[in-house]
């Protein structure tokens, strides 16, 4: 499926040089590293989802891993914003309320 959890930045750099399985050269845009983590106590996350603190969404890997270079000329929407818009309805209203739209 091309989706892997975990990894090492040095391994990604090495793959960009040595990978022969792809039909094109790999670049930094082929990798996504998330550097923060959140931890919950047992059942805490389920309770927070039930209370509306968090929202559960099914998202395609194309949306999840879309390049989001906010400093370039082709600025992509932040991931959270795009997902809330795709979910629509009350989620779009929440997004609009938070961003004055």
HELIX and SHEET records of a PDB file:
HELIX    1   1 UNK A    9  UNK A   18  1                                  10    
HELIX    2   2 UNK A   28  UNK A   30  5                                   3    
HELIX    3   3 UNK A   44  UNK A   50  1                                   7    
HELIX    4   4 UNK A   61  UNK A   64  1                                   4    
HELIX    5   5 UNK A   79  UNK A   87  1                                   9    
HELIX    6   6 UNK A   89  UNK A   98  1                                  10    
END                                                                             
